[in-house]
Every structure is written in structure tokens, then in C-alpha cells.
């Protein structure tokens, strides 16, 4: 494909490849800008039913206009090649960010809010993403999130064995239990479950379920296998924060938050509450001796023993000398007084 002209653009380089599509960097001479072109496997174009579904889904996705959704400029079929032309971003993905280590609670909360806002917007337009994962979240140079690959999973559903080898489309580590069971009519709660796993990974650096095969991971999701509590992987993660993450990952969709936005709000509130408690705890420490204590955010705080404000206590030798002197003074005064009386 490199060097070929497609959709009025010149394809320059391949920048990504997944189980459902290949992504290329291209130059659009009409707009004098670089774009990303997502190309679906060529054999799909031979299926008339698939062509109709692609047209319908692509049209719906292209109508999504949200600040945190990567825009689609155009889509279509040309010479048996089905494509989507999108905004090009070269600053990496959330997956790249997580590889550098777990995110701070503040950064995770910011990105969660942006992704949740994009999902709620799509859900309000009856579009379920179906493949929420860090590699589908692009990050710009200001640290803002852009959700991509909306509806791709649904477009190719039933046309391939996907990544699971079972005909299920999605990424096993992030699939909801209902998606793992092959339920066709997924709800926004399915995307929320996947977002909960992304949140777990953002704050711990790991996904909750890991196994040697995709089917084993699917089994763990469906049966709610015990997972490592986030607080065990990150000691300064409070119980309130942990409960928010686990609620989003509830096996029963009814037990999750009503919306992805509600999840983001609950997480932000739990983080802020934890920060407030930690700050108050640091300010109300009653110092006893000069020592170093460990605070909730792993910063060291030194507290100093205050000086006593009462009068100075006299030592035993000084007190003895003062007492003897006082007795001698009293005896001398008595002798002088007796002598004076005798003379008179």
C-alpha cells in the first residue's frame, strides 16, 4: 500500500496493525495535511452484506462530533479497498503512557473524565464502542485523550475469528462478561466495564486478569475470578478509590455505575477525599519527639518537638545550697535580735 494513492491521499507509511484493520500515514495535498487511513481486510469488500453494514456504521461514526473523539474525515470503498480517513496524531497512546509506569491519581482522573465524556456522548447516539483499551486512546502533546476505533468491532463482527479464536470480536483483557458470553445486544454498561479495567491498569500498571491464552482470560471475566486488589499493587490507594474501580468492574451490569460519567465523578470524588484526609492528618499531627513520618502520598514530613513553656526547674544541688543559706540567715538574725534585747 505504501506509495499508493487512496481517497485522494498519498500513502506514506504503515503506522499500526491490529486484528481488524491496518493503519497508514498519508498526505492529503488538497488540505496540505497528514491524515491516518484505516484500511479493512480486502476480502471483506467481497461480501455485499458487509459492505452495507460498513456504510451504515461508518456514516453513524462519522457523525460523532466530540472534543475527545478522534474525528473521521471521510470513508468509502475504492478498488475493493474499504477505508476510513481520520485525523493523524503522532504523540502516542495511553498504552505507551502506561508502559512508563502507573499514572498519578490526578492524571488518571483527568483522562478518565475525558474518555467517559466521549463514551457517554456516543452512547447517547446509540453507539457502543465494544473495544475500549489503552491502545485505542490517543494522547496529544498536552496530555488530552482522544478515543478512536468507534464501531470497528461491530462492523467486522461475524466476519472473522478475531483475537479470541472463538468468533468473538474484541480484546480479551478488556472485554465485559456479557461480551465474552457472545451477547449481541450490548449496552453502555459493557463499555463501562472495559473502562473500569483501563482505570485499574492506569493506577496499577497492570490488567486485572492475565493468563496464557485468550480463552483463559475470557473464562476469568465470565466467572468473576478473584483478582489482585488494586491496593495491593499500589499501597497508597485508599479503600474508597478501590471500591469505585471494583464497582465499575462488577460482573452484573446492573451493579455498575449508571453512566461512564458517573464512574469518573465517583473516582474524582474518592481521590479528592483521600487527598483531603491525608492533608488534614498531616496538619493535626501532635509532635512528641523530632522524627520523620511517612504521609499518604509517600512524601516525608518532619515534625519537631516543641519547647516547654513552663518555668525552669532547679537542680537538686542548687536547691540544697539555697536551703542551707536560708537557715543560716535565720539563725544569724535570731542571734542579733537576742543581743539587742540584752543590751537594752
PyMOL commands that set and color helices and strands:
alter all, ss='L'
color gray80, all
select helices_A, chain A and resi 42-46+48-62+94-99+105-124+134-136+152-156+172-174+177-180+188-204+214-222+230-233+239-248+253-255+260-283+316-343
alter helices_A, ss='H'
color red, helices_A
select strands_A, chain A and resi 5-6+9-17+22-28+33-39+72-78+81-87+137-139+145-147+291-294+300-303
alter strands_A, ss='S'
color yellow, strands_A
deselect
rebuild
show_as cartoon
